[in-house]
């Protein structure tokens, strides 16, 4: 448990520094409720920050958020746009 808490702390520090991989890892924790309270909205916000730097994994997760309407208002058109963006990277 202590090691998991440390990992979350390190990902938060990385996210504060806009490290896209740390943002994605932290977002996935919020997405699934791993060692933090589950918060789909927060997860989508973090995925979006990571996607701004071209992180393909973040873009795919964000597309899923829009496709399913989890953490954001459902927008299938936006989901497709994000998927096409990921393909171009």
N, C-alpha and C positions, 0 to 999 in steps of 0.2 A: 504494500500500500504506500509506503513512504517513497519508494522509487517511482511509482506512478505519479505521485504528487509532484515530485521533482521534475519529471518529464513535462507535465502540464506547465509548471512554472517556467521551464526553459522554452517551451513553445510560445508561451505568452511573451517572454522577452524577445524572442525572434519575431513574433507578430508585431510587437511594438516598433521593431526596427524595419518593418515591412518586408521581411523575408518571406517569399511566396510559399516555400515549402512548410515553414512554421505556421503560416496562416492556414494552409490547407489541413495540416495535422490538427490544429486547434479547432478548426471548423468541423472536422469529422468528429471530434470529441463532443462538441455541442450538438451536432446532428444526431448522434447515437446516445448521448447522455453518459459518456464514458468519463468518470471521475469529475464531472461537472453536471449541473442541472441541464436536462435536455432543453434546447432552445433553438428551434428551427430558424427563427428570424435572425438570431445572432450568427448561426452557421452560414446562412445565405450572405449576410453582410461580409463575413470573413472570406467566403468563396469569391465574392465580387472583388474585394480588395486584392486578392491573389490573382484573379483573372486579369486585372488591370495591367499586370506585368507580363501577361502572355502565358501564364501557367496553364497548360492544357488540362491537367487533372482538375484544377479549380473551375475551368470553363465547363467541363463536362458535368461536374457536380452542380454548378449553377444552372446549367441547362435542365438538369433533372428537377431542381427546385421549381423552376418556372413551368416545366411540363406538368408537374404533379400539384402545383399550387401549395407547396410546403415552405412556409417561412416568407413567402411572397404571394402576391395575387397571381393566380394561374394565368399564364400568357404563353400559349403554344407557339405563337409566331416568334416571340422572343427566344423560346427554347430552340426552335429551328435555326434562328440567326446565330445563336451561340454555338450550336453544333457545326454549322457551316464555317464559323470562325475557327473552331478547333481543328477542322479538317485542313484549313489553309495554313495552319502553323506547322 
